[in-house]
Amino acid sequence: MTVVHLVRHGHVHNPGGVLYGRLPEYRLSEAGERMAEATAQYFAESGRDIARIVSSPLLRAQQTAAAIGAALGLPVESDDRLIEAGNVWEGRRIHPIARLALDPRTLWRIRNPWRPSWGEPYAGQRDRMIAAVLDAAATEPDRESVLVSHQLPIWVTRLAAEGRALAHNPSVRECALASVTSLVVEDGAIVGVEYADPAARAEVPR
């Protein structure tokens, strides 16, 4: 039995209010850096035997992983399977997206919210994330691993681990910035889920 911890990156510097998705160079804000430090301290003080830190290739995740790595004295590896979900509205401003979705020229993009039809399917996110989790568990079966990823892929993984439907209301996701979703893995299967929010008190700009 081992534990694989899925960490969401901290708050992102995004003054333009863009749906940044997989776009490069979106970094942590000052608040995000504090969040990453809070989560790093959480691991440093936890007494857990962390052997590896693996991150999404995106900058905000790499920065979060680097803070944890510095606190634990571990290098950061990269895994493309931990990347953010793809989205056809990537690069657009967040607030006009609802109007954009209802534009007759793009209405077909929201034809199937259960898949979803506007981005990478939930099932695809689940499959790549669970593969990364099980590979991490197999690599360090007697110790623990930290994988730094993004909200939606982490939440879909949790839904799958708990046997729940992948389609969901985004407003009910329990996956705060710099939070830790811990998956207990035994004999190549996820058998338990725990959740912690060590950065809850970090200030986020309005």
N, CA, C and O of each residue as an XYZ file, in Angstrom:
824
protein
N       0.845     -1.193      0.000
C       0.000      0.000      0.000
C       0.880      1.243      0.000
O       1.897      1.300      0.693
N       0.475      2.238     -0.789
C       1.187      3.512     -0.827
C       0.182      4.631     -1.025
O      -1.009      4.375     -1.200
N       0.655      5.872     -0.999
C      -0.206      7.035     -1.204
C       0.408      7.916     -2.279
O       1.607      8.194     -2.265
N      -0.427      8.350     -3.205
C      -0.027      9.308     -4.238
C      -0.843     10.572     -4.014
O      -2.073     10.543     -4.043
N      -0.150     11.678     -3.790
C      -0.809     12.954     -3.484
C      -0.932     13.790     -4.758
O       0.072     14.085     -5.406
N      -2.158     14.172     -5.117
C      -2.388     15.055     -6.259
C      -2.528     16.482     -5.742
O      -3.465     16.793     -5.006
N      -1.598     17.345     -6.127
C      -1.589     18.735     -5.676
C      -2.005     19.643     -6.823
O      -1.451     19.567     -7.920
N      -2.981     20.499     -6.564
C      -3.321     21.519     -7.554
C      -2.352     22.691     -7.386
O      -1.957     23.017     -6.267
N      -1.972     23.320     -8.495
C      -1.077     24.482     -8.431
C      -1.744     25.642     -7.691
O      -2.954     25.632     -7.463
N      -0.946     26.633     -7.322
C      -1.455     27.809     -6.628
C      -2.075     28.834     -7.572
O      -2.152     28.619     -8.781
N      -2.514     29.948     -6.999
C      -3.175     31.026     -7.743
C      -2.270     31.553     -8.853
O      -1.059     31.676     -8.669
N      -2.862     31.860    -10.001
C      -2.118     32.240    -11.206
C      -2.226     33.743    -11.474
O      -3.289     34.337    -11.290
N      -1.129     34.348    -11.905
C      -1.112     35.759    -12.323
C      -1.812     35.845    -13.679
O      -1.282     35.377    -14.686
N      -3.006     36.444    -13.701
C      -3.828     36.454    -14.910
C      -4.629     37.755    -14.967
O      -5.858     37.727    -14.896
N      -3.938     38.904    -15.097
C      -4.642     40.188    -15.062
C      -5.625     40.372    -16.210
O      -6.552     41.174    -16.099
N      -5.444     39.653    -17.298
C      -6.353     39.783    -18.425
C      -7.609     38.952    -18.309
O      -8.488     39.045    -19.165
N      -7.718     38.127    -17.252
C      -8.909     37.299    -17.076
C      -9.105     36.305    -18.200
O     -10.224     36.111    -18.677
N      -8.011     35.669    -18.630
C      -8.047     34.754    -19.774
C      -8.233     33.313    -19.302
O      -7.712     32.926    -18.256
N      -8.963     32.536    -20.063
C      -9.006     31.089    -19.833
C      -7.696     30.545    -20.391
O      -7.588     30.293    -21.591
N      -6.699     30.363    -19.523
C      -5.344     30.105    -20.007
C      -5.098     28.657    -20.375
O      -4.235     28.381    -21.209
N      -5.821     27.727    -19.788
C      -5.715     26.329    -20.201
C      -4.277     25.838    -20.297
O      -3.539     25.849    -19.312
N      -3.894     25.413    -21.474
C      -2.547     24.893    -21.694
C      -1.577     25.935    -22.243
O      -0.461     25.591    -22.632
N      -1.981     27.197    -22.280
C      -1.086     28.232    -22.790
C       0.164     28.307    -21.917
O       0.067     28.182    -20.696
N       1.335     28.508    -22.522
C       2.578     28.573    -21.746
C       2.732     29.906    -21.029
O       2.043     30.879    -21.333
N       3.646     29.928    -20.076
C       4.111     31.145    -19.407
C       3.096     31.776    -18.456
O       3.300     32.911    -18.025
N       2.025     31.090    -18.119
C       1.153     31.606    -17.056
C       1.729     31.149    -15.728
O       1.712     29.962    -15.403
N       2.239     32.110    -14.963
C       2.995     31.814    -13.743
C       2.131     32.026    -12.503
O       1.018     32.546    -12.588
N       2.653     31.620    -11.364
C       1.982     31.872    -10.105
C       2.000     33.368     -9.791
O       2.968     34.062    -10.099
N       0.935     33.851     -9.183
C       0.917     35.205     -8.634
C       1.675     35.191     -7.299
O       2.122     34.139     -6.844
N       1.812     36.354     -6.684
C       2.441     36.391     -5.362
C       1.640     35.546     -4.361
O       2.211     34.844     -3.527
N       0.316     35.628     -4.462
C      -0.525     34.797     -3.591
C      -0.310     33.320     -3.897
O      -0.279     32.487     -2.991
N      -0.163     33.005     -5.178
C       0.082     31.621     -5.564
C       1.395     31.091     -5.025
O       1.499     29.921     -4.655
N       2.397     31.956     -4.983
C       3.685     31.545     -4.405
C       3.551     31.256     -2.915
O       4.154     30.319     -2.393
N       2.741     32.087     -2.231
C       2.509     31.831     -0.809
C       1.749     30.524     -0.606
O       2.017     29.780      0.337
N       0.812     30.255     -1.487
C       0.064     28.994     -1.413
C       0.993     27.799     -1.597
O       0.922     26.819     -0.856
N       1.861     27.897     -2.593
C       2.798     26.801     -2.851
C       3.694     26.572     -1.635
O       3.975     25.430     -1.270
N       4.134     27.648     -1.018
C       4.976     27.533      0.176
C       4.206     26.897      1.329
O       4.759     26.097      2.084
N       2.925     27.254      1.465
C       2.105     26.678      2.531
C       1.942     25.175      2.332
O       2.018     24.406      3.290
N       1.722     24.763      1.103
C       1.568     23.340      0.832
C       2.893     22.613      0.980
O       2.929     21.475      1.449
N       3.976     23.256      0.584
C       5.300     22.670      0.782
C       5.574     22.456      2.266
O       6.092     21.415      2.670
N       5.218     23.456      3.073
C       5.419     23.336      4.516
C       4.562     22.223      5.105
O       4.976     21.515      6.023
N       3.365     22.085      4.558
C       2.458     21.003      4.994
C       3.129     19.641      4.823
O       3.090     18.807      5.727
N       3.741     19.423      3.667
C       4.425     18.153      3.436
C       5.670     18.018      4.307
O       5.956     16.942      4.833
N       6.404     19.113      4.454
C       7.638     19.068      5.249
C       7.358     18.710      6.703
O       8.169     18.050      7.354
N       6.216     19.144      7.207
C       5.873     18.909      8.607
C       5.021     17.662      8.817
O       4.732     17.293      9.956
N       4.620     17.016      7.739
C       3.672     15.901      7.839
C       4.291     14.605      8.330
O       3.589     13.734      8.843
N       5.618     14.470      8.172
C       6.266     13.212      8.517
C       6.078     12.129      7.471
O       6.497     10.989      7.673
N       5.453     12.474      6.359
C       5.247     11.494      5.294
C       6.561     11.220      4.559
O       7.408     12.102      4.418
N       6.707     10.001      4.105
C       7.935      9.582      3.438
C       7.790      9.799      1.932
O       7.528      8.857      1.185
N       7.961     11.038      1.498
C       7.808     11.392      0.091
C       9.104     11.065     -0.655
O      10.186     11.513     -0.276
N       8.969     10.276     -1.722
C      10.141      9.858     -2.485
C      10.289     10.614     -3.801
O      11.408     10.824     -4.269
N       9.163     11.028     -4.408
C       9.227     11.650     -5.737
C       8.253     12.800     -5.834
O       7.200     12.802     -5.197
N       8.625     13.785     -6.649
C       7.734     14.882     -7.012
C       7.700     14.947     -8.529
O       8.737     15.082     -9.179
N       6.509     14.850     -9.084
C       6.328     14.853    -10.534
C       5.309     15.930    -10.866
O       4.315     16.080    -10.155
N       5.542     16.682    -11.938
C       4.690     17.824    -12.247
C       4.214     17.824    -13.692
O       4.868     17.294    -14.591
N       3.060     18.434    -13.882
C       2.620     18.866    -15.211
C       3.717     19.741    -15.814
O       4.446     20.398    -15.071
N       3.851     19.766    -17.129
C       4.889     20.608    -17.730
C       4.591     22.102    -17.705
O       5.477     22.903    -18.006
N       3.374     22.499    -17.354
C       3.013     23.913    -17.382
C       3.674     24.673    -16.234
O       3.860     24.132    -15.144
N       4.025     25.932    -16.493
C       4.849     26.721    -15.581
C       4.262     26.810    -14.182
O       4.986     26.627    -13.204
N       2.975     27.086    -14.063
C       2.374     27.264    -12.736
C       2.479     26.001    -11.884
O       2.660     26.073    -10.668
N       2.363     24.849    -12.534
C       2.518     23.580    -11.816
C       3.977     23.336    -11.466
O       4.286     22.872    -10.369
N       4.874     23.648    -12.393
C       6.301     23.475    -12.145
C       6.758     24.338    -10.964
O       7.566     23.898    -10.147
N       6.238     25.567    -10.879
C       6.609     26.445     -9.772
C       6.097     25.901     -8.435
O       6.799     25.953     -7.424
N       4.881     25.384     -8.442
C       4.322     24.796     -7.228
C       5.134     23.576     -6.811
O       5.451     23.404     -5.634
N       5.467     22.736     -7.779
C       6.273     21.545     -7.493
C       7.659     21.925     -6.994
O       8.205     21.263     -6.111
N       8.230     22.985     -7.552
C       9.571     23.410     -7.138
C       9.592     23.816     -5.667
O      10.554     23.529     -4.954
N       8.521     24.492     -5.208
C       8.449     24.877     -3.794
C       8.413     23.647     -2.902
O       9.071     23.610     -1.862
N       7.646     22.638     -3.306
C       7.565     21.403     -2.524
C       8.902     20.674     -2.565
O       9.370     20.152     -1.553
N       9.506     20.645     -3.740
C      10.804     19.990     -3.877
C      11.866     20.641     -3.006
O      12.682     19.954     -2.392
N      11.852     21.976     -2.953
C      12.836     22.692     -2.128
C      12.646     22.363     -0.654
O      13.620     22.209      0.084
N      11.386     22.255     -0.225
C      11.104     21.955      1.180
C      11.500     20.537      1.559
O      11.855     20.266      2.706
N      11.437     19.631      0.584
C      11.719     18.219      0.862
C      13.094     17.771      0.380
O      13.494     16.632      0.616
N      13.816     18.661     -0.293
C      15.126     18.292     -0.811
C      15.061     17.286     -1.938
O      15.904     16.395     -2.036
N      14.047     17.432     -2.799
C      13.852     16.481     -3.897
C      13.801     17.211     -5.241
O      13.322     18.342     -5.312
N      14.290     16.571     -6.305
C      14.169     17.160     -7.637
C      12.737     17.016     -8.153
O      11.953     16.225     -7.630
N      12.413     17.787     -9.178
C      11.084     17.725     -9.784
C      11.186     17.079    -11.159
O      11.961     17.519    -12.008
N      10.401     16.037    -11.367
C      10.293     15.398    -12.671
C       9.056     15.930    -13.376
O       8.191     16.529    -12.738
N       8.961     15.718    -14.687
C       7.803     16.166    -15.462
C       7.100     14.980    -16.108
O       7.730     13.991    -16.482
N       5.780     15.103    -16.230
C       4.978     14.066    -16.872
C       3.847     14.753    -17.627
O       2.998     15.402    -17.016
N       3.829     14.617    -18.947
C       2.816     15.270    -19.774
C       1.404     14.805    -19.447
O       0.441     15.508    -19.753
N       1.262     13.642    -18.833
C      -0.075     13.133    -18.502
C      -0.759     13.962    -17.422
O      -1.970     13.847    -17.232
N      -0.007     14.793    -16.715
C      -0.561     15.613    -15.642
C      -1.011     16.985    -16.114
O      -1.393     17.820    -15.294
N      -0.975     17.237    -17.416
C      -1.268     18.559    -17.957
C      -2.734     18.941    -17.781
O      -3.585     18.085    -17.539
N      -3.017     20.235    -17.907
C      -4.372     20.764    -17.835
C      -5.236     20.165    -18.943
O      -4.718     19.717    -19.966
N      -6.548     20.159    -18.736
C      -7.482     19.691    -19.764
C      -7.474     20.652    -20.955
O      -7.374     21.867    -20.780
N      -7.577     20.110    -22.144
C      -7.694     20.943    -23.335
C      -9.061     21.608    -23.396
O     -10.043     21.048    -22.909
N      -9.137     22.818    -24.000
C     -10.389     23.566    -24.071
C     -10.370     24.428    -25.327
O      -9.389     25.119    -25.600
N     -11.466     24.382    -26.091
C     -11.487     25.120    -27.363
C     -11.512     26.633    -27.160
O     -11.198     27.376    -28.091
N     -11.881     27.115    -25.951
C     -11.933     28.554    -25.694
C     -10.663     29.063    -25.013
O     -10.626     30.183    -24.502
N      -9.652     28.251    -25.012
C      -8.359     28.647    -24.449
C      -7.882     29.953    -25.092
O      -7.918     30.103    -26.313
N      -7.439     30.889    -24.260
C      -6.962     32.171    -24.751
C      -8.027     33.241    -24.811
O      -7.715     34.405    -25.059
N      -9.299     32.869    -24.587
C     -10.393     33.843    -24.588
C     -10.563     34.418    -23.177
O     -10.191     33.798    -22.182
N     -11.131     35.611    -23.128
C     -11.458     36.187    -21.824
C     -12.550     35.354    -21.170
O     -13.455     34.870    -21.850
N     -12.470     35.184    -19.858
C     -13.381     34.277    -19.149
C     -14.817     34.763    -19.189
O     -15.723     33.979    -19.473
N     -15.045     36.044    -18.910
C     -16.417     36.505    -18.737
C     -17.267     36.473    -20.012
O     -18.462     36.196    -19.909
N     -16.723     36.739    -21.212
C     -17.574     36.641    -22.404
C     -17.794     35.210    -22.905
O     -18.500     35.022    -23.896
N     -17.210     34.193    -22.249
C     -17.297     32.842    -22.795
C     -18.738     32.352    -22.875
O     -19.102     31.670    -23.833
N     -19.575     32.691    -21.871
C     -20.974     32.253    -21.908
C     -21.666     32.790    -23.155
O     -22.423     32.071    -23.808
N     -21.406     34.067    -23.491
C     -21.998     34.641    -24.709
C     -21.430     33.974    -25.940
O     -22.149     33.715    -26.905
N     -20.132     33.694    -25.907
C     -19.485     33.037    -27.032
C     -20.083     31.659    -27.266
O     -20.309     31.255    -28.406
N     -20.339     30.933    -26.168
C     -20.896     29.582    -26.281
C     -22.279     29.596    -26.909
O     -22.664     28.644    -27.589
N     -23.034     30.675    -26.684
C     -24.399     30.760    -27.211
C     -24.453     31.411    -28.589
O     -25.532     31.564    -29.162
N     -23.309     31.790    -29.118
C     -23.254     32.326    -30.479
C     -23.654     31.213    -31.442
O     -23.100     30.117    -31.354
N     -24.597     31.450    -32.360
C     -25.026     30.399    -33.296
C     -23.873     29.759    -34.058
O     -23.968     28.605    -34.476
N     -22.777     30.507    -34.243
C     -21.645     29.965    -34.990
C     -20.843     28.965    -34.174
O     -20.101     28.159    -34.735
N     -20.986     29.010    -32.853
C     -20.214     28.097    -31.995
C     -21.112     27.266    -31.077
O     -20.617     26.535    -30.219
N     -22.433     27.376    -31.257
C     -23.372     26.682    -30.383
C     -23.121     25.178    -30.345
O     -23.334     24.534    -29.318
N     -22.671     24.623    -31.464
C     -22.447     23.171    -31.513
C     -21.376     22.715    -30.538
O     -21.291     21.531    -30.211
N     -20.545     23.667    -30.064
C     -19.482     23.303    -29.119
C     -20.046     22.837    -27.773
O     -19.376     22.096    -27.054
N     -21.269     23.261    -27.420
C     -21.845     22.870    -26.129
C     -22.946     21.823    -26.300
O     -23.820     21.688    -25.444
N     -22.898     21.097    -27.395
C     -23.944     20.117    -27.690
C     -23.994     18.967    -26.689
O     -25.043     18.349    -26.510
N     -22.866     18.674    -26.034
C     -22.827     17.543    -25.102
C     -22.005     17.919    -23.869
O     -20.799     17.672    -23.832
N     -22.652     18.519    -22.851
C     -21.910     18.925    -21.654
C     -21.419     17.746    -20.826
O     -20.582     17.931    -19.942
N     -21.909     16.552    -21.081
C     -21.516     15.384    -20.298
C     -20.208     14.785    -20.763
O     -19.636     13.937    -20.078
N     -19.715     15.224    -21.944
C     -18.481     14.619    -22.467
C     -17.208     15.305    -21.965
O     -16.355     14.557    -21.488
N     -16.961     16.587    -22.000
C     -17.752     17.655    -22.621
C     -17.300     17.900    -24.068
O     -16.160     17.609    -24.430
N     -18.199     18.431    -24.873
C     -17.908     18.604    -26.298
C     -17.031     19.813    -26.593
O     -16.583     19.977    -27.728
N     -16.773     20.667    -25.600
C     -15.929     21.862    -25.831
C     -14.471     21.649    -25.461
O     -13.667     22.576    -25.558
N     -14.122     20.452    -25.041
C     -12.741     20.236    -24.646
C     -12.388     18.767    -24.546
O     -13.110     17.904    -25.045
N     -11.272     18.495    -23.896
C     -10.822     17.118    -23.727
C     -11.864     16.317    -22.954
O     -12.311     16.771    -21.900
N     -12.263     15.156    -23.432
C     -13.276     14.364    -22.729
C     -12.843     14.005    -21.308
O     -11.667     13.759    -21.043
N     -13.817     13.982    -20.406
C     -13.525     13.596    -19.024
C     -12.863     12.221    -18.969
O     -11.936     12.003    -18.189
N     -13.340     11.304    -19.793
C     -12.794      9.938    -19.779
C     -11.316      9.924    -20.145
O     -10.541      9.146    -19.590
N     -10.929     10.787    -21.083
C      -9.524     10.862    -21.470
C      -8.660     11.403    -20.338
O      -7.559     10.912    -20.092
N      -9.179     12.433    -19.646
C      -8.448     12.967    -18.496
C      -8.297     11.911    -17.410
O      -7.222     11.738    -16.837
N      -9.392     11.209    -17.137
C      -9.355     10.136    -16.137
C      -8.302      9.102    -16.475
O      -7.510      8.708    -15.618
N      -8.293      8.664    -17.722
C      -7.397      7.567    -18.105
C      -5.927      7.969    -17.981
O      -5.116      7.199    -17.467
N      -5.579      9.173    -18.451
C      -4.163      9.572    -18.394
C      -3.724      9.849    -16.958
O      -2.592      9.551    -16.576
N      -4.634     10.425    -16.163
C      -4.274     10.730    -14.775
C      -4.132      9.463    -13.936
O      -3.185      9.333    -13.160
N      -5.062      8.539    -14.089
C      -4.976      7.303    -13.307
C      -3.751      6.503    -13.723
O      -3.114      5.864    -12.886
N      -3.418      6.533    -15.005
C      -2.198      5.853    -15.451
C      -0.975      6.461    -14.767
O      -0.081      5.733    -14.338
N      -0.930      7.792    -14.663
C       0.198      8.453    -14.000
C       0.236      8.108    -12.513
O       1.310      7.886    -11.954
N      -0.927      8.064    -11.875
C      -1.002      7.724    -10.451
C      -0.515      6.299    -10.208
O       0.292      6.063     -9.309
N      -0.997      5.361    -10.998
C      -0.612      3.963    -10.794
C       0.853      3.728    -11.130
O       1.512      2.901    -10.499
N       1.369      4.453    -12.127
C       2.803      4.351    -12.429
C       3.636      4.874    -11.260
O       4.662      4.291    -10.912
N       3.185      5.983    -10.653
C       3.905      6.539     -9.500
C       3.887      5.553     -8.341
O       4.894      5.376     -7.655
N       2.749      4.915     -8.123
C       2.641      3.940     -7.037
C       3.526      2.731     -7.291
O       4.138      2.198     -6.366
N       3.593      2.300     -8.546
C       4.428      1.141     -8.877
C       5.913      1.466     -8.773
O       6.717      0.607     -8.413
N       6.277      2.715     -9.090
C       7.683      3.125     -9.014
C       8.163      3.205     -7.565
O       9.301      2.846     -7.263
N       7.294      3.676     -6.672
C       7.642      3.795     -5.249
C       6.572      3.086     -4.407
O       5.780      3.750     -3.737
N       6.541      1.759     -4.433
C       5.461      1.033     -3.746
C       5.528      1.104     -2.230
O       4.525      0.855     -1.561
N       6.675      1.434     -1.677
C       6.830      1.462     -0.222
C       6.968      2.876      0.333
O       7.099      3.065      1.542
N       6.939      3.872     -0.561
C       7.034      5.264     -0.128
C       5.899      6.039     -0.802
O       4.995      5.420     -1.364
N       5.921      7.364     -0.761
C       4.821      8.152     -1.293
C       5.319      9.113     -2.371
O       6.504      9.440     -2.435
N       4.389      9.555     -3.214
C       4.727     10.450     -4.319
C       3.792     11.649     -4.333
O       2.649     11.566     -3.883
N       4.290     12.761     -4.852
C       3.493     13.970     -5.049
C       3.426     14.251     -6.542
O       4.459     14.355     -7.204
N       2.214     14.374     -7.077
C       2.009     14.725     -8.480
C       1.294     16.072     -8.526
O       0.215     16.216     -7.952
N       1.877     17.054     -9.197
C       1.288     18.395     -9.256
C       0.572     18.561    -10.596
O       1.169     18.407    -11.662
N      -0.717     18.878    -10.518
C      -1.531     18.944    -11.726
C      -2.495     20.125    -11.626
O      -2.146     21.161    -11.061
N      -3.697     19.977    -12.168
C      -4.649     21.060    -12.342
C      -6.035     20.635    -11.865
O      -6.318     19.445    -11.730
N      -6.887     21.616    -11.613
C      -8.150     21.327    -10.940
C      -8.997     20.250    -11.613
O      -9.339     19.249    -10.983
N      -9.337     20.447    -12.888
C     -10.255     19.511    -13.532
C      -9.695     18.093    -13.631
O     -10.399     17.149    -13.275
N      -8.465     17.902    -14.096
C      -7.946     16.526    -14.126
C      -7.918     15.863    -12.743
O      -8.191     14.669    -12.619
N      -7.586     16.643    -11.706
C      -7.567     16.075    -10.353
C      -8.976     15.701     -9.917
O      -9.191     14.627     -9.357
N      -9.933     16.584    -10.171
C     -11.306     16.307     -9.737
C     -11.900     15.102    -10.463
O     -12.571     14.275     -9.844
N     -11.659     14.998    -11.761
C     -12.161     13.846    -12.521
C     -11.541     12.558    -11.988
O     -12.210     11.527    -11.909
N     -10.266     12.619    -11.625
C      -9.602     11.443    -11.056
C     -10.251     11.050     -9.739
O     -10.472      9.866     -9.485
N     -10.556     12.023     -8.910
C     -11.224     11.719     -7.643
C     -12.606     11.115     -7.878
O     -12.980     10.139     -7.227
N     -13.365     11.697     -8.810
C     -14.683     11.143     -9.111
C     -14.577      9.674     -9.514
O     -15.352      8.834     -9.055
N     -13.616      9.381    -10.369
C     -13.431      7.999    -10.825
C     -13.036      7.097     -9.664
O     -13.534      5.977     -9.548
N     -12.137      7.584     -8.798
C     -11.673      6.782     -7.670
C     -12.802      6.470     -6.700
O     -12.803      5.425     -6.049
N     -13.765      7.384     -6.607
C     -14.887      7.191     -5.695
C     -16.088      6.543     -6.359
O     -17.140      6.391     -5.738
N     -15.932      6.158     -7.630
C     -17.003      5.475     -8.340
C     -18.171      6.367     -8.708
O     -19.293      5.890     -8.875
N     -17.910      7.673     -8.835
C     -18.973      8.615     -9.187
C     -18.930      8.951    -10.679
O     -17.918      8.742    -11.347
N     -20.040      9.472    -11.183
C     -20.107      9.872    -12.586
C     -19.117     11.001    -12.849
O     -18.897     11.860    -11.995
N     -18.524     10.990    -14.035
C     -17.540     12.016    -14.372
C     -18.193     13.356    -14.688
O     -17.619     14.403    -14.390
N     -19.373     13.342    -15.281
C     -20.082     14.590    -15.557
C     -20.512     15.216    -14.228
O     -20.994     14.516    -13.337
N     -20.337     16.531    -14.096
C     -20.569     17.164    -12.803
C     -20.804     18.656    -12.970
O     -20.598     19.216    -14.046
N     -21.238     19.288    -11.889
C     -21.384     20.733    -11.821
C     -20.052     21.320    -11.353
O     -19.620     21.010    -10.243
N     -19.392     22.146    -12.146
C     -18.086     22.679    -11.751
C     -18.083     23.401    -10.416
O     -17.044     23.476     -9.760
N     -19.228     23.934     -9.999
C     -19.265     24.710     -8.749
C     -19.144     23.836     -7.509
O     -18.964     24.362     -6.411
N     -19.239     22.516     -7.651
C     -19.175     21.642     -6.470
C     -17.834     20.918     -6.358
O     -17.692     20.025     -5.522
N     -16.862     21.278     -7.167
C     -15.558     20.626     -7.075
C     -14.870     20.954     -5.748
O     -14.770     22.120     -5.364
N     -14.402     19.927     -5.059
C     -13.607     20.123     -3.854
C     -12.148     19.954     -4.254
O     -11.558     18.884     -4.107
N     -11.586     21.044     -4.765
C     -10.204     21.004     -5.249
C      -9.668     22.436     -5.265
O      -9.449     23.019     -6.327
N      -9.462     22.989     -4.076
C      -9.021     24.379     -3.934
C      -7.598     24.559     -4.449
O      -6.869     23.588     -4.657
N      -7.222     25.797     -4.645
C      -5.862     26.113     -5.072
C      -4.849     25.569     -4.072
O      -4.991     25.754     -2.864
N      -3.827     24.896     -4.589
C      -2.746     24.300     -3.791
C      -3.246     23.249     -2.804
O      -2.572     22.950     -1.818
N      -4.423     22.689     -3.067
C      -4.956     21.635     -2.207
C      -4.289     20.299     -2.510
O      -3.581     20.144     -3.505
N      -4.538     19.333     -1.616
C      -3.917     18.013     -1.718
C      -5.015     16.945     -1.703
O      -5.726     16.787     -0.711
N      -5.143     16.222     -2.805
C      -6.056     15.085     -2.893
C      -5.196     13.832     -2.845
O      -4.455     13.552     -3.787
N      -5.285     13.085     -1.766
C      -4.405     11.933     -1.543
C      -5.116     10.638     -1.890
O      -6.197     10.357     -1.372
N      -4.511      9.855     -2.764
C      -5.084      8.586     -3.226
C      -4.313      7.425     -2.618
O      -3.100      7.315     -2.798
N      -5.003      6.578     -1.912
C      -4.398      5.379     -1.344
C      -4.444      4.285     -2.402
O      -5.510      3.963     -2.927
N      -3.278      3.715     -2.715
C      -3.174      2.709     -3.773
C      -2.708      1.387     -3.171
O      -1.712      1.335     -2.449
N      -3.440      0.328     -3.478
C      -3.083     -1.002     -3.000
C      -3.268     -2.008     -4.129
O      -4.325     -2.060     -4.759
N      -2.244     -2.798     -4.377
C      -2.302     -3.834     -5.410
C      -2.784     -3.293     -6.756
O      -3.596     -3.925     -7.431
N      -2.276     -2.115     -7.141
C      -2.583     -1.547     -8.447
C      -3.972     -0.954     -8.581
O      -4.456     -0.765     -9.697
N      -4.626     -0.656     -7.458
C      -5.959     -0.049     -7.503
C      -6.059      1.053     -6.460
O      -5.439      0.973     -5.400
N      -6.839      2.078     -6.761
C      -7.076      3.160     -5.808
C      -8.176      2.712     -4.848
O      -9.294      2.412     -5.267
N      -7.852      2.669     -3.569
C      -8.799      2.114     -2.590
C      -9.267      3.152     -1.565
O     -10.096      2.837     -0.711
N      -8.757      4.365     -1.634
C      -9.175      5.386     -0.683
C      -8.785      6.774     -1.136
O      -7.837      6.946     -1.902
N      -9.524      7.768     -0.659
C      -9.271      9.170     -1.024
C      -9.328     10.031      0.239
O     -10.237      9.884      1.057
N      -8.353     10.929      0.391
C      -8.359     11.912      1.465
C      -8.118     13.292      0.848
O      -7.568     13.404     -0.248
N      -8.534     14.336      1.562
C      -8.409     15.687      1.021
C      -7.922     16.646      2.108
O      -8.350     16.556      3.258
N      -7.031     17.558      1.738
C      -6.543     18.585      2.658
C      -6.375     19.895      1.900
O      -6.106     19.900      0.699
N      -6.536     21.001      2.610
C      -6.423     22.331      2.007
C      -5.442     23.174      2.827
O      -5.856     24.104      3.520
N      -4.154     22.857      2.754
C      -3.174     23.536      3.605
C      -2.959     25.002      3.280
O      -2.409     25.738      4.099
N      -3.385     25.448      2.091
C      -3.170     26.845      1.698
C      -4.427     27.679      1.855
O      -4.515     28.773      1.297
N      -5.398     27.181      2.604
C      -6.696     27.857      2.690
C      -6.593     29.287      3.205
O      -7.414     30.132      2.848
N      -5.602     29.566      4.032
C      -5.493     30.896      4.636
C      -4.634     31.854      3.814
O      -4.487     33.019      4.185
N      -4.077     31.392      2.726
C      -3.276     32.277      1.881
C      -4.190     33.288      1.196
O      -5.262     32.938      0.703
N      -3.764     34.513      1.172
C      -4.589     35.589      0.615
C      -4.593     35.536     -0.900
O      -3.539     35.444     -1.531
N      -5.793     35.595     -1.486
C      -5.943     35.632     -2.936
C      -6.509     36.999     -3.318
O      -7.528     37.404     -2.759
N      -5.886     37.722     -4.248
C      -6.407     39.033     -4.640
C      -7.765     38.917     -5.312
O      -8.007     37.965     -6.055
N      -8.638     39.854     -5.066
C      -9.979     39.875     -5.670
C      -9.913     40.484     -7.053
O     -10.935     40.593     -7.730
